[in-house]
Amino acid sequence: MINVMIADDHSMIREGLRQLLELDGDVRVISEAGDGEECILKLREQLPDILLLDINMPKMNGLEVLKRIRELRLDVKVLILTVHNEVEYLLRAVDIGING
């Protein structure tokens, strides 16, 4: 079983992703967060295998969350979700240590 957390400030996006992911019996969404601060708090409570992380979130954006995850040395694979086409976001995420 693969445990996943979804961090996105849009509840409809989180719900849609949850439904899609849970169609596969090997994936379980164990947690959701609507902003960056909530994401970090929940990661410290229950660490998933994979974090699906939006770049644009209130309180702490996705790149700040990714940086904090790496500082805390949390053992989670991080996949960024974004509608941005800007290479700058991708390069910064790669520099910080994104998994995909």
N, C-alpha and C positions, 0 to 999 in steps of 0.2 A: 504494500500500500504506500502510495506517495502522498505525503501530507503537504498541503499548499495553503499559503496565506495570500489574500488579495488586498492590496492597498491602493485605493483609488477614491477620489473625493466625490465621485458620482455613484450613488447607490444603484442606479439602473445598470451601470456597467458592471459593478461588482456582482449583482444578481445574475446578469446574463453570463458572465464568465463562470460563476459558480455552477449554473445549470449545464453549460457546455462541458466543463471539466468533469462533473460528476456523472456524465453519461458513460464515461469509461469507468468500469468498476474498480480500477486500480488507483484512482485519484480521489482524495477526500479533501475538501476545503475545511480546514480546522479553525480558521480565523479570518476576520476582515477588519480593515481600518479605513477611516474616512479622511485622515490627515496624517502628516508625518510624525507628529508627537505620539499619537495613538498607535501608530505602527511600531515605533520603538518600544513603547510600553508593552504591547502585546507580544512582540518578539521575545522580550525578556521573560514573559510568563510561560509561553508555549512556543517553542522553536519548531517551525515547519522545515521540511526538506527544501522547499522552493518558495520564494517570495516573488509574486508578480507585482511589480512596483511601478506606479504611474509617476511621471516626472513632475507634472503640474499638480501640486496639492497645497492646501493651506498649512500654515504653522511651520512647516518644514518641507521643502520640495524633495523630490525623489533623489536628486543628486546629494543633497544634505543627508538624507536618510541613509543612502548607500555609504557615504563617508563615515557616518556614525556607526553603522554596522561593522565596517572594517576596523574602526578604532576599538570597538568593543570585542572584536575577534569572535563574532557570532558565527557559528558554523551553519550557514544557510546559503544556498545557491540563489542568486538574485537575477531575475529577468526583468528588464525594463519594458514597460508599455508606454508608447507615446505616439502622438500624431505629428510630432515635429519632424520636419525634413532637414533640419539644420545639422550639419556634420559636427558642429561645436558640441552639442549635447552628447552625441555618440562618443566623441573623442574624450570628453571629460569623464563620462561613465567608464570607458575603457581604462583610463588612467587611474580611476579610483578602485577599480577591480570588479567590474560587472562580469557576470557569467554568460549573459546573452541578451 
